[in-house]
Amino acid sequence: MSAGNSSTTIFRNAEARNKLINSQAFIPENNIIAGVKVYENRGVSHCARWREGSIDIKLCLFKRNKRHFQFSTLIPYPSWEFQEEIGNCSCLQYVQSMTYDLFGRMWL
């Protein structure tokens, strides 16, 4: 499943997306959603940085529209700031997997 083919995926705005595409820091077809978990009405995915041009977002929420989840809008979770710095141990670095327990707590 690709995380990069939507115009609304993950980016703060269209200008930021276009700037990254033009610099080849973001190559849409190189982005892969590596895992998806759903708990009640929450959906969470993690994106793998396996290829050049992969987005630097490790964990995303996705929206639910009535009965269906929409992957067209992925929201960095818990925030942009928690995602951005590679090498900062206060931020997410690499999400291998995640799950929800019986109480709805997410485990990474």
Order of alpha helices (4+ residues) and beta strands (2+ residues): alpha-beta-beta-beta-beta-beta-beta
